[in-house]
Amino acid sequence: MQDNTRDRKSFMRLKGNAIEVFGRRVKLPASRLARVGLGIAFVLGGIFSFLPVLGVWMLPLGLLILSIDFVLVRRWRRRFSVKWGRRGRVKEGLREAASQQAQNVPEPERERVRAPHS
């Protein structure tokens, strides 16, 4: 079976001095002070997500920008991405095991399992 995890695109990805969001690449300022200010502004915008235009989407984007310059935030981002990747692989493995188990069930029992209980 083909590995679909490589085909999937993530919503936000850090590539060098740019961020790729939904397939669009946005360059970040070269100045560290400007990047930190932009990251903090996005985090604060995410905290005040109850206001119009501001939203929860700003929080992970701000943390992603801050992870360029701060080791602690970068460590959190890497840990989260590793855990998220493991979670996806576990779910994919469970789906494959369930489909294999369904294929190994004899025909009469397969129909009985899919029929709703009265």
TACORVEN-V135949 format. One record per pair of residues at least 4 apart in sequence whose ideal C-beta (glycine too) atoms are under 8 Angstrom apart, sorted by sequence separation. I is the first residue (numbers start at 1). J is the second residue. D is the distance in Angstrom with one decimal. If there is no record, write none. Layout:
BEGIN
{{I:J:D} {I:J:D}}
END
This chain:
BEGIN
{{3:7:7.9} {4:8:6.4} {9:13:7.9} {14:18:8.0} {15:19:7.3} {20:24:6.9} {30:34:7.8} {31:35:6.8} {32:36:6.2} {33:37:6.3} {34:38:6.2} {35:39:6.2} {36:40:6.3} {37:41:6.2} {38:42:6.5} {39:43:6.4} {40:44:6.2} {41:45:6.2} {42:46:6.4} {43:47:6.6} {44:48:6.5} {45:49:7.5} {50:54:7.9} {54:58:6.2} {57:61:6.5} {58:62:5.9} {59:63:6.5} {60:64:6.2} {61:65:6.6} {62:66:6.3} {63:67:6.3} {66:70:5.4} {70:74:6.5} {71:75:6.2} {72:76:6.8} {73:77:6.4} {74:78:6.4} {75:79:6.3} {76:80:6.2} {77:81:6.3} {78:82:6.3} {79:83:6.3} {80:84:6.0} {81:85:6.2} {82:86:6.4} {83:87:6.2} {84:88:6.6} {85:89:6.5} {86:90:6.3} {87:91:6.5} {88:92:6.2} {89:93:6.2} {90:94:6.4} {91:95:6.5} {92:96:6.4} {93:97:6.3} {94:98:6.3} {95:99:6.4} {96:100:6.3} {97:101:6.2} {98:102:6.3} {99:103:6.5} {100:104:6.4} {101:105:6.9} {105:109:5.1} {106:110:6.9} {107:111:7.0} {108:112:6.6} {109:113:6.2} {110:114:6.6} {111:115:6.3} {14:19:5.9} {15:20:5.6} {20:25:5.1} {21:26:6.3} {29:34:3.6} {49:54:5.5} {105:110:4.7} {13:19:7.2} {14:20:7.8} {19:25:7.5} {20:26:7.7} {29:35:5.5} {48:54:5.3} {49:55:5.0} {67:73:4.5} {68:74:7.6} {12:19:6.4} {13:20:4.4} {18:25:5.2} {19:26:5.3} {28:35:5.6} {49:56:4.7} {66:73:4.7} {67:74:4.3} {12:20:7.1} {18:26:6.2} {46:54:7.3} {102:110:6.9} {105:113:6.8} {12:21:5.3} {18:27:4.8} {19:28:6.4} {29:38:6.8} {45:54:4.5} {46:55:7.2} {49:58:7.2} {67:76:7.6} {11:21:6.9} {15:25:7.1} {17:27:6.6} {18:28:6.1} {28:38:7.2} {45:55:7.7} {46:56:5.8} {49:59:7.5} {63:73:5.9} {67:77:4.5} {11:22:6.2} {17:28:5.4} {46:57:7.3} {46:58:3.9} {47:59:7.1} {17:30:6.8} {45:58:4.0} {46:59:2.8} {63:76:7.4} {64:77:6.7} {9:23:6.6} {45:59:7.9} {46:60:7.6} {63:77:6.7} {43:58:7.3} {46:61:7.8} {42:58:4.6} {43:59:6.0} {46:62:6.0} {42:59:7.2} {45:62:7.2} {44:62:7.7} {42:61:5.1} {43:62:3.7} {42:62:2.9} {43:63:6.5} {41:62:7.1} {40:62:6.9} {39:62:4.8} {42:65:6.3} {43:66:7.1} {38:62:7.8} {39:63:7.3} {39:64:8.0} {39:65:3.7} {40:66:7.3} {38:65:5.7} {39:66:3.7} {35:65:6.0} {36:66:6.9} {39:69:7.8} {35:66:7.9} {35:68:6.0} {36:69:5.8} {35:69:6.0} {28:65:6.6} {32:69:5.6} {21:61:7.2} {28:68:7.2} {19:61:7.3} {19:64:6.3} {19:65:6.9} {12:60:6.4} {12:61:6.2} {14:64:5.9} {17:68:7.7} {12:64:5.7} {14:67:7.0} {14:68:7.1} {5:85:7.6} {5:88:6.4} {5:89:7.2} {5:92:7.3} {4:92:7.7} {1:96:7.2}}
END
